[in-house]
């Protein structure tokens, strides 16, 4: 495919990204974390994770379940660090050590829950939320992250479908 035909794909993805940001600006003020500046960045990560997981329904499920497990792992790290608080400096590093072992071990689990990158990305997103919105509850943080994960994966599906349709159209014209 020459560049003149190819450039339509990045333009379409740019348009999708534009609509994603507009959607975020529309819905984020109605979400339970007061004073937020939007959560579109979470959606872009989930969109990318959908591609990393293979651009399939199964890959989307693996991503979503990885996000659920990663959020759970982040909460466990925070809680365990609190329990280990008497160790001072070592509370968080020890909590991370303990929880990262089962996170990495998921690589050997059932194929729907073995997508380890999603665990680490969603854990990082959850930790970012706790820093950005310290007054928010873990439940609100988790629900918003998962909502935006779903939105990101929907955009991933739309991206793949539109690209496939366009490539078939271009191929058919030859």
Short mmCIF file of the C-alpha atoms (twelve columns), coordinates in Angstrom:
data_MODEL
# 
_entry.id   MODEL 
# 
loop_
_atom_site.group_PDB 
_atom_site.id 
_atom_site.type_symbol 
_atom_site.label_atom_id 
_atom_site.label_alt_id 
_atom_site.label_comp_id 
_atom_site.label_asym_id 
_atom_site.label_seq_id 
_atom_site.Cartn_x 
_atom_site.Cartn_y 
_atom_site.Cartn_z 
_atom_site.pdbx_PDB_model_num 
ATOM 1   C CA . UNK A 1   0.000   0.000   0.000  1 
ATOM 2   C CA . UNK A 2   1.516   3.322   -1.020 1 
ATOM 3   C CA . UNK A 3   1.686   6.226   1.425  1 
ATOM 4   C CA . UNK A 4   -1.252  8.088   -0.130 1 
ATOM 5   C CA . UNK A 5   -3.494  5.162   0.708  1 
ATOM 6   C CA . UNK A 6   -1.797  4.375   4.016  1 
ATOM 7   C CA . UNK A 7   -2.130  7.914   5.432  1 
ATOM 8   C CA . UNK A 8   -5.888  7.397   5.659  1 
ATOM 9   C CA . UNK A 9   -5.263  4.909   8.499  1 
ATOM 10  C CA . UNK A 10  -3.336  7.341   10.751 1 
ATOM 11  C CA . UNK A 11  -5.899  10.053  9.979  1 
ATOM 12  C CA . UNK A 12  -8.707  7.712   11.033 1 
ATOM 13  C CA . UNK A 13  -6.844  6.786   14.227 1 
ATOM 14  C CA . UNK A 14  -6.231  10.475  14.902 1 
ATOM 15  C CA . UNK A 15  -9.953  11.097  14.530 1 
ATOM 16  C CA . UNK A 16  -10.705 8.243   16.938 1 
ATOM 17  C CA . UNK A 17  -8.230  9.701   19.438 1 
ATOM 18  C CA . UNK A 18  -9.926  13.087  19.062 1 
ATOM 19  C CA . UNK A 19  -13.345 11.566  19.804 1 
ATOM 20  C CA . UNK A 20  -11.897 9.712   22.785 1 
ATOM 21  C CA . UNK A 21  -10.616 12.947  24.316 1 
ATOM 22  C CA . UNK A 22  -13.951 14.645  23.630 1 
ATOM 23  C CA . UNK A 23  -15.799 11.727  25.251 1 
ATOM 24  C CA . UNK A 24  -13.532 11.953  28.297 1 
ATOM 25  C CA . UNK A 25  -14.117 15.700  28.605 1 
ATOM 26  C CA . UNK A 26  -17.844 15.048  28.463 1 
ATOM 27  C CA . UNK A 27  -18.096 12.194  30.984 1 
ATOM 28  C CA . UNK A 28  -15.271 12.836  33.472 1 
ATOM 29  C CA . UNK A 29  -17.024 15.719  35.280 1 
ATOM 30  C CA . UNK A 30  -19.873 13.315  36.134 1 
ATOM 31  C CA . UNK A 31  -17.601 10.696  37.683 1 
ATOM 32  C CA . UNK A 32  -17.208 10.420  41.456 1 
ATOM 33  C CA . UNK A 33  -13.679 11.832  41.822 1 
ATOM 34  C CA . UNK A 34  -14.230 15.548  42.348 1 
ATOM 35  C CA . UNK A 35  -11.894 18.011  40.685 1 
ATOM 36  C CA . UNK A 36  -10.484 15.526  38.205 1 
ATOM 37  C CA . UNK A 37  -8.927  16.742  34.963 1 
ATOM 38  C CA . UNK A 38  -10.107 13.718  33.010 1 
ATOM 39  C CA . UNK A 39  -8.991  10.135  32.701 1 
ATOM 40  C CA . UNK A 40  -8.359  9.814   28.967 1 
ATOM 41  C CA . UNK A 41  -4.761  8.820   29.639 1 
ATOM 42  C CA . UNK A 42  -6.044  5.571   31.168 1 
ATOM 43  C CA . UNK A 43  -8.002  4.845   27.995 1 
ATOM 44  C CA . UNK A 44  -4.956  5.350   25.775 1 
ATOM 45  C CA . UNK A 45  -3.019  2.832   27.883 1 
ATOM 46  C CA . UNK A 46  -5.823  0.278   27.684 1 
ATOM 47  C CA . UNK A 47  -6.142  0.886   23.938 1 
ATOM 48  C CA . UNK A 48  -2.437  0.084   23.568 1 
ATOM 49  C CA . UNK A 49  -2.747  -2.960  25.841 1 
ATOM 50  C CA . UNK A 50  -5.513  -4.300  23.568 1 
ATOM 51  C CA . UNK A 51  -3.027  -4.183  20.681 1 
ATOM 52  C CA . UNK A 52  -0.309  -5.802  22.776 1 
ATOM 53  C CA . UNK A 53  -2.731  -8.603  23.679 1 
ATOM 54  C CA . UNK A 54  -3.304  -9.471  20.012 1 
ATOM 55  C CA . UNK A 55  -6.304  -7.344  18.920 1 
ATOM 56  C CA . UNK A 56  -8.842  -10.095 19.596 1 
ATOM 57  C CA . UNK A 57  -11.803 -10.606 21.903 1 
ATOM 58  C CA . UNK A 58  -9.689  -13.027 23.921 1 
ATOM 59  C CA . UNK A 59  -6.914  -10.436 24.087 1 
ATOM 60  C CA . UNK A 60  -9.434  -7.878  25.302 1 
ATOM 61  C CA . UNK A 61  -10.602 -10.261 28.021 1 
ATOM 62  C CA . UNK A 62  -6.993  -10.931 29.018 1 
ATOM 63  C CA . UNK A 63  -6.386  -7.192  29.224 1 
ATOM 64  C CA . UNK A 64  -9.492  -6.508  31.296 1 
ATOM 65  C CA . UNK A 65  -8.829  -9.391  33.691 1 
ATOM 66  C CA . UNK A 66  -5.207  -8.241  33.931 1 
ATOM 67  C CA . UNK A 67  -6.454  -4.789  34.901 1 
ATOM 68  C CA . UNK A 68  -8.692  -6.284  37.600 1 
ATOM 69  C CA . UNK A 69  -5.809  -8.358  38.976 1 
ATOM 70  C CA . UNK A 70  -3.334  -5.472  38.752 1 
ATOM 71  C CA . UNK A 71  -5.657  -3.156  40.665 1 
ATOM 72  C CA . UNK A 72  -6.125  -5.882  43.271 1 
ATOM 73  C CA . UNK A 73  -2.363  -6.316  43.507 1 
ATOM 74  C CA . UNK A 74  -1.874  -2.560  43.968 1 
ATOM 75  C CA . UNK A 75  -4.429  -2.507  46.785 1 
ATOM 76  C CA . UNK A 76  -2.710  -5.496  48.412 1 
ATOM 77  C CA . UNK A 77  0.649   -3.705  48.183 1 
ATOM 78  C CA . UNK A 78  -0.806  -0.593  49.820 1 
ATOM 79  C CA . UNK A 79  -2.479  -2.616  52.572 1 
ATOM 80  C CA . UNK A 80  0.570   -4.809  53.181 1 
ATOM 81  C CA . UNK A 81  2.834   -1.745  53.310 1 
ATOM 82  C CA . UNK A 82  0.528   -0.384  56.012 1 
ATOM 83  C CA . UNK A 83  0.863   -3.600  57.991 1 
ATOM 84  C CA . UNK A 84  4.642   -3.492  57.561 1 
ATOM 85  C CA . UNK A 85  4.762   0.183   58.552 1 
ATOM 86  C CA . UNK A 86  6.925   -0.550  61.582 1 
ATOM 87  C CA . UNK A 87  9.754   -1.484  59.191 1 
ATOM 88  C CA . UNK A 88  9.917   2.171   58.114 1 
ATOM 89  C CA . UNK A 89  11.766  2.609   54.838 1 
ATOM 90  C CA . UNK A 90  11.325  -1.076  53.972 1 
ATOM 91  C CA . UNK A 91  7.508   -1.207  54.260 1 
ATOM 92  C CA . UNK A 92  6.764   -0.494  50.592 1 
ATOM 93  C CA . UNK A 93  9.757   -2.328  49.090 1 
ATOM 94  C CA . UNK A 94  8.908   -5.467  51.100 1 
ATOM 95  C CA . UNK A 95  5.236   -5.246  50.171 1 
ATOM 96  C CA . UNK A 96  6.181   -4.898  46.497 1 
ATOM 97  C CA . UNK A 97  8.526   -7.882  46.781 1 
ATOM 98  C CA . UNK A 98  5.824   -10.092 48.290 1 
ATOM 99  C CA . UNK A 99  3.065   -9.143  45.823 1 
ATOM 100 C CA . UNK A 100 5.172   -9.023  42.643 1 
ATOM 101 C CA . UNK A 101 6.022   -12.726 43.019 1 
ATOM 102 C CA . UNK A 102 2.434   -13.922 42.441 1 
ATOM 103 C CA . UNK A 103 1.943   -11.194 39.811 1 
ATOM 104 C CA . UNK A 104 4.836   -12.554 37.752 1 
ATOM 105 C CA . UNK A 105 3.705   -16.119 38.417 1 
ATOM 106 C CA . UNK A 106 0.472   -15.386 36.550 1 
ATOM 107 C CA . UNK A 107 2.501   -15.982 33.383 1 
ATOM 108 C CA . UNK A 108 1.967   -19.692 34.106 1 
ATOM 109 C CA . UNK A 109 -1.768  -19.379 34.777 1 
ATOM 110 C CA . UNK A 110 -4.789  -19.987 32.524 1 
ATOM 111 C CA . UNK A 111 -4.524  -18.178 29.195 1 
ATOM 112 C CA . UNK A 112 -7.234  -15.665 30.171 1 
ATOM 113 C CA . UNK A 113 -5.272  -14.453 33.192 1 
ATOM 114 C CA . UNK A 114 -1.676  -14.776 32.043 1 
ATOM 115 C CA . UNK A 115 -1.230  -11.333 30.446 1 
ATOM 116 C CA . UNK A 116 1.280   -10.019 32.975 1 
ATOM 117 C CA . UNK A 117 1.905   -6.635  31.258 1 
ATOM 118 C CA . UNK A 118 -1.713  -5.642  31.966 1 
ATOM 119 C CA . UNK A 119 -1.202  -6.409  35.665 1 
ATOM 120 C CA . UNK A 120 1.772   -4.067  35.883 1 
ATOM 121 C CA . UNK A 121 0.239   -1.294  33.764 1 
ATOM 122 C CA . UNK A 122 -2.993  -1.290  35.775 1 
ATOM 123 C CA . UNK A 123 -1.086  -1.392  39.062 1 
ATOM 124 C CA . UNK A 124 0.878   1.654   37.946 1 
ATOM 125 C CA . UNK A 125 -2.341  3.394   36.904 1 
ATOM 126 C CA . UNK A 126 -3.885  2.617   40.298 1 
ATOM 127 C CA . UNK A 127 -0.828  3.986   42.134 1 
ATOM 128 C CA . UNK A 128 -1.025  7.113   39.969 1 
ATOM 129 C CA . UNK A 129 -4.685  7.525   40.923 1 
ATOM 130 C CA . UNK A 130 -3.867  7.273   44.637 1 
ATOM 131 C CA . UNK A 131 -1.335  10.087  44.197 1 
ATOM 132 C CA . UNK A 132 -3.477  12.269  41.929 1 
ATOM 133 C CA . UNK A 133 -6.699  11.841  43.922 1 
ATOM 134 C CA . UNK A 134 -5.735  11.099  47.547 1 
ATOM 135 C CA . UNK A 135 -9.276  11.749  48.813 1 
ATOM 136 C CA . UNK A 136 -10.828 9.191   46.446 1 
ATOM 137 C CA . UNK A 137 -11.721 5.726   47.646 1 
ATOM 138 C CA . UNK A 138 -10.089 2.588   46.315 1 
ATOM 139 C CA . UNK A 139 -13.498 1.567   44.962 1 
ATOM 140 C CA . UNK A 140 -13.961 4.793   42.995 1 
ATOM 141 C CA . UNK A 141 -10.410 4.584   41.670 1 
ATOM 142 C CA . UNK A 142 -10.874 0.961   40.586 1 
ATOM 143 C CA . UNK A 143 -14.262 1.510   38.959 1 
ATOM 144 C CA . UNK A 144 -13.064 4.516   36.955 1 
ATOM 145 C CA . UNK A 145 -9.918  2.712   35.824 1 
ATOM 146 C CA . UNK A 146 -11.967 -0.299  34.718 1 
ATOM 147 C CA . UNK A 147 -14.523 1.898   32.948 1 
ATOM 148 C CA . UNK A 148 -11.770 3.636   31.010 1 
ATOM 149 C CA . UNK A 149 -10.098 0.289   30.328 1 
ATOM 150 C CA . UNK A 150 -13.319 -0.887  28.672 1 
ATOM 151 C CA . UNK A 151 -13.564 2.334   26.671 1 
ATOM 152 C CA . UNK A 152 -9.965  1.920   25.508 1 
ATOM 153 C CA . UNK A 153 -10.569 -1.627  24.392 1 
ATOM 154 C CA . UNK A 154 -13.728 -0.597  22.521 1 
ATOM 155 C CA . UNK A 155 -11.605 1.964   20.682 1 
ATOM 156 C CA . UNK A 156 -9.118  -0.809  19.953 1 
ATOM 157 C CA . UNK A 157 -11.840 -2.992  18.434 1 
ATOM 158 C CA . UNK A 158 -13.138 -0.068  16.360 1 
ATOM 159 C CA . UNK A 159 -9.599  0.700   15.174 1 
ATOM 160 C CA . UNK A 160 -9.021  -2.866  14.011 1 
ATOM 161 C CA . UNK A 161 -12.430 -3.147  12.341 1 
ATOM 162 C CA . UNK A 162 -12.099 0.172   10.493 1 
ATOM 163 C CA . UNK A 163 -8.580  -0.617  9.361  1 
ATOM 164 C CA . UNK A 164 -9.646  -4.072  8.168  1 
ATOM 165 C CA . UNK A 165 -12.565 -2.654  6.203  1 
ATOM 166 C CA . UNK A 166 -10.378 0.033   4.648  1 
ATOM 167 C CA . UNK A 167 -7.616  -2.419  3.715  1 
ATOM 168 C CA . UNK A 168 -10.173 -4.741  2.075  1 
ATOM 169 C CA . UNK A 169 -11.591 -1.797  0.142  1 
ATOM 170 C CA . UNK A 170 -8.125  -0.716  -1.041 1 
ATOM 171 C CA . UNK A 171 -7.209  -4.291  -1.988 1 
ATOM 172 C CA . UNK A 172 -10.486 -4.781  -3.860 1 
ATOM 173 C CA . UNK A 173 -9.796  -1.719  -6.028 1 
ATOM 174 C CA . UNK A 174 -6.545  -3.187  -7.425 1 
# 
